[in-house]
């Protein structure tokens, strides 16, 4: 199988279902941003050392492929959302994992600035890319049918990534950088 098809040389691409859209279509922006998030999660996975977090991130990466497939489907393929669902149980998994990690973390009393370690910083990059993907999916949902669970999942995932950033900081013994409204010189 060749990777290149030359069918996109005219600035269009195929959705699952066969319809063609411009490469700047909002749908492509949404699932492309989900793909970007997945790539950053690969970086996070390679830099952190907790095995449970590694397994969880791998599950999330697989679920992001499901979300991408759902977003890449035109209206003629409602079967994709049935075959590859994102359900309430997926959201609950994220919540339970956040609760588990939070039990090991100091109480959050301040806003935290991204940084502290390279892995922590990449967790924050992933979190912000996740928020962008969420915004694009919400915008897409105003124009066409989108499974509401995709939006819920992305919302919860960004929260998970924030908690993961704190957990990675703790694991790597990196200081959390507390936001100060006025930096003292």
C-alpha positions in Angstrom: 0.0 0.0 0.0 1.3 3.4 -0.9 1.1 6.2 1.5 0.5 8.9 -1.1 -2.6 8.9 -3.3 -2.3 12.3 -5.0 -6.1 12.7 -4.5 -5.4 15.6 -2.1 -3.3 17.6 -4.5 -6.3 19.7 -5.4 -6.6 20.9 -1.8 -9.4 18.5 -0.9 -9.6 15.3 1.1 -12.1 12.4 1.6 -14.2 11.9 4.7 -15.1 8.4 5.8 -18.2 7.9 3.6 -16.6 9.2 0.5 -17.6 12.9 0.4 -14.7 15.3 -0.3 -14.1 18.6 1.5 -11.5 21.3 1.4 -8.5 20.7 3.6 -9.4 23.9 5.7 -12.9 22.5 6.5 -13.8 22.9 10.2 -14.3 19.1 10.4 -10.6 18.5 9.4 -9.4 21.2 11.7 -11.3 19.5 14.6 -9.9 16.0 13.9 -6.5 17.3 12.9 -6.3 19.0 16.3 -7.3 15.7 18.0 -4.5 14.1 16.1 -2.1 16.8 17.2 -3.2 16.2 20.8 -2.5 12.4 20.3 1.0 13.2 19.2 1.7 15.4 22.2 0.4 12.5 24.4 3.0 10.3 22.8 5.7 12.8 23.9 4.2 12.8 27.5 4.2 9.0 27.5 7.8 8.9 26.5 8.9 11.3 29.3 7.0 10.2 32.4 7.7 7.1 34.4 4.5 6.0 36.1 3.3 2.7 34.6 -0.4 3.3 35.5 -0.3 6.7 33.8 1.4 5.1 30.8 -1.4 2.6 30.4 -4.0 5.3 30.9 -2.4 7.5 28.3 -2.3 4.6 25.8 -6.1 4.1 26.4 -6.7 7.8 25.8 -4.6 7.7 22.6 -6.7 4.8 21.4 -9.9 6.7 22.3 -8.7 9.8 20.5 -8.4 7.6 17.3 -12.1 6.7 17.9 -13.0 10.4 18.3 -11.0 11.2 15.1 -12.9 8.6 13.2 -16.2 9.9 14.4 -15.2 13.5 13.4 -13.9 12.3 10.0 -17.2 10.6 9.0 -19.7 12.4 6.8 -23.4 12.1 7.5 -23.7 8.9 5.4 -21.8 6.8 7.9 -23.7 6.9 11.2 -22.4 3.3 11.7 -19.0 4.7 12.8 -20.5 6.2 15.9 -22.2 2.9 16.7 -19.1 0.8 16.0 -16.7 3.2 17.6 -18.6 4.9 20.4 -17.5 7.3 23.0 -19.7 6.6 26.0 -20.4 7.9 29.5 -18.2 5.0 30.8 -15.2 6.6 29.0 -15.8 9.8 30.8 -16.2 8.1 34.2 -12.8 6.4 33.6 -11.1 9.8 33.3 -12.9 11.0 36.4 -11.9 8.0 38.5 -8.3 8.3 37.4 -8.3 12.0 38.3 -9.7 11.2 41.7 -7.0 8.5 42.2 -4.2 10.9 41.3 -5.6 13.7 43.4 -5.5 11.5 46.5 -1.7 11.5 46.1 -1.3 15.2 45.5 -1.1 18.2 47.8 -4.2 20.3 47.9 -4.4 22.8 45.1 -4.5 26.3 46.6 -3.2 28.4 43.8 -3.2 28.6 40.0 -0.2 26.7 38.6 1.9 28.0 35.7 3.1 25.5 33.1 6.6 24.3 33.7 8.6 22.6 36.4 9.9 19.8 34.2 9.9 19.0 30.5 7.3 16.3 31.0 5.1 18.6 33.1 5.3 21.3 30.4 4.3 18.8 27.7 1.3 17.8 29.8 0.3 21.5 29.8 0.8 21.7 26.0 -1.4 18.6 25.6 -4.0 20.2 27.9 -4.1 23.4 25.8 -4.3 21.5 22.5 -7.1 19.5 24.0 -9.0 22.7 24.9 -8.5 23.9 21.3 -9.8 20.6 20.0 -12.8 20.9 22.3 -13.6 24.4 21.0 -13.4 23.2 17.4 -15.7 20.3 18.1 -18.2 22.5 19.9 -18.1 24.8 16.8 -18.6 21.9 14.5 -21.5 20.6 16.6 -23.3 23.9 15.9 -23.1 23.2 12.1 -23.6 19.4 12.0 -24.5 16.5 14.2 -21.7 15.6 16.6 -22.0 13.0 19.4 -22.3 15.1 22.6 -20.1 12.6 24.4 -17.2 13.7 22.3 -17.5 17.2 23.7 -17.8 15.8 27.3 -14.9 13.5 26.8 -12.6 16.3 25.6 -13.7 18.6 28.4 -12.9 15.9 31.0 -9.7 15.0 29.2 -8.3 18.5 29.6 -9.0 18.3 33.3 -7.3 14.9 33.4 -4.2 16.4 31.7 -4.0 19.2 34.3 -4.1 16.7 37.1 -1.6 14.5 35.3 0.7 17.5 35.0 0.6 17.9 38.8 1.2 14.1 39.3 4.2 14.1 36.9 5.6 17.1 38.8 5.3 15.2 42.0 6.7 12.0 40.6 9.7 13.9 39.1 10.2 16.0 42.3 9.8 19.2 40.3 8.4 22.2 41.9 5.0 23.5 40.8 5.3 27.1 39.7 2.6 29.1 41.6 1.0 31.9 39.7 1.7 35.3 41.2 -0.3 38.3 39.9 2.7 40.5 40.4 6.2 39.1 39.9 8.6 40.6 42.4 11.9 41.8 41.0 
